[in-house]
Amino acid sequence: MERIVVGVDGSEPSKNALRFALEEGEQHHLPVLAVHAWSPPFPPPDPVAIAPLDYADLFTQVQEGAERLLANLVEEAGQGRQDNLRVEQLAIEGSPASVLIETASDDDLLVVGSRGRGGFSRLLLGSVSEQVARHAPCPVLIHRTRSRR
């Protein structure tokens, strides 16, 4: 393995996956790449009926917000870790599964939470983790926290 790539969306399972990836990176002296994928805002169906918006500015604001979210999550998860652990961050526009699959290389370990922000909380495996497990070019670890039931 050359690095650990971890998908982060702000959900509790993704925070747990991030903490796990940081622990593994620290233990095995591997860099960690935390990845957050975001979707652009869509223009209104009838832009004439709504006050004009600067979509380029809105796109930039969403990108900056995604970068801040990721930085905060990495900082929170990394508290108490060694200073020599190299953690990179990538906030990028696109669908989460596609971004993670395209970001990972053959020599990586890809870590995702078992569930993200999707609406079907009773499923054991989320759609992103399932797609990543099926299509990633590298080993995938789906981090699952024990249920309290």
Secondary structure, DSSP 8 states (H G I E B T S, - for coil): --EEEEE--SSHHHHHHHHHHHHHHHHHT--EEEEEEE------S-TTTS----HHHHHHHHHHHHHHHHHHHHHHHTTT--TT--EEEEEEES-HHHHHHHH--TTEEEEEES--S-S-TT-SS-HHHHHHHHH-SS-EEEE------
